[in-house]
Amino acid sequence: MPEPHGFAYTVTGNGTVRITHHHNHATTLNGSRAARFLEEITAGDPQLVMARWTGNYKHGNERAARNHPRNRR
C-alpha cells in the first residue's frame, strides 16, 4: 500500500488546527483534540498521522481500486 501524501496542516492563533489534503479542507481540530494531534505529529510520521486523524486511512479497497480497468493506465 502506498504511503499517504498530500496532507498539510496549519495552526491558527487560537490553537485550532486545520488539515488539508491536496489543498482541499479535510478537517478542523479544536481544543484538546488539536493539542493531542500536535503531540502525535511530532512523535510520528506526519503524513500517516494526518491521514489517520482525517479518517482517510486504509479503507480496505485499495487493491480492488488499483486493479479496476479505469485505473490501469
VEXDREN-2710 file (C-alpha; in Angstrom, 1 decimal):
% VEXDREN-2710
k/r/px/py/pz
1/MET/0.0/0.0/0.0
2/PRO/1.4/3.4/-0.9
3/GLU/2.3/5.9/1.8
4/PRO/-0.2/8.7/2.4
5/HIS/0.9/12.0/0.8
6/GLY/-0.6/15.4/0.1
7/PHE/-1.6/16.3/3.6
8/ALA/-0.7/19.6/5.2
9/TYR/-1.8/21.4/8.4
10/THR/-1.9/24.9/9.8
11/VAL/-2.3/26.1/13.3
12/THR/-4.2/29.3/13.9
13/GLY/-3.6/31.9/16.6
14/ASN/-6.3/30.5/18.9
15/GLY/-4.9/26.9/18.7
16/THR/-7.2/25.5/16.0
17/VAL/-5.6/23.0/13.6
18/ARG/-6.8/22.9/10.0
19/ILE/-5.8/19.8/8.0
20/THR/-5.9/19.9/4.2
21/HIS/-5.4/17.2/1.6
22/HIS/-4.2/18.4/-1.8
23/HIS/-5.2/21.9/-0.8
24/ASN/-8.8/20.8/0.0
25/HIS/-10.1/21.2/3.5
26/ALA/-10.2/17.8/5.3
27/THR/-11.0/18.5/8.9
28/THR/-10.6/21.1/11.7
29/LEU/-9.5/20.2/15.2
30/ASN/-10.1/22.4/18.3
31/GLY/-9.2/22.4/22.0
32/SER/-7.8/19.1/23.4
33/ARG/-8.1/17.2/20.1
34/ALA/-5.9/19.8/18.5
35/ALA/-3.3/19.5/21.3
36/ARG/-3.3/15.7/21.1
37/PHE/-2.9/15.9/17.3
38/LEU/0.1/18.3/17.7
39/GLU/1.7/15.9/20.1
40/GLU/1.3/12.9/17.7
41/ILE/2.6/14.9/14.7
42/THR/5.9/15.5/16.4
43/ALA/6.3/11.8/17.5
44/GLY/5.4/10.0/14.3
45/ASP/5.2/10.2/10.5
46/PRO/3.2/13.4/9.9
47/GLN/1.5/12.2/6.7
48/LEU/0.4/9.0/8.3
49/VAL/-0.8/10.8/11.4
50/MET/-2.9/13.3/9.3
51/ALA/-4.4/10.5/7.3
52/ARG/-5.5/8.7/10.4
53/TRP/-7.0/11.9/12.0
54/THR/-8.9/12.8/8.9
55/GLY/-10.3/9.2/8.5
56/ASN/-8.6/8.8/5.1
57/TYR/-6.7/5.7/6.2
58/LYS/-6.8/2.1/5.0
59/HIS/-10.3/1.8/3.5
60/GLY/-9.7/-1.8/2.5
61/ASN/-10.5/-1.3/-1.1
62/GLU/-7.0/-0.1/-2.3
63/ARG/-6.1/-3.3/-4.1
64/ALA/-9.5/-3.6/-5.8
65/ALA/-9.4/0.0/-6.9
66/ARG/-5.9/-0.4/-8.3
67/ASN/-7.0/-3.3/-10.4
68/HIS/-10.1/-1.6/-11.8
69/PRO/-9.9/-1.1/-15.6
70/ARG/-10.3/2.6/-15.2
71/ASN/-7.2/2.8/-13.1
72/ARG/-4.9/0.5/-15.2
73/ARG/-3.4/3.3/-17.3
END
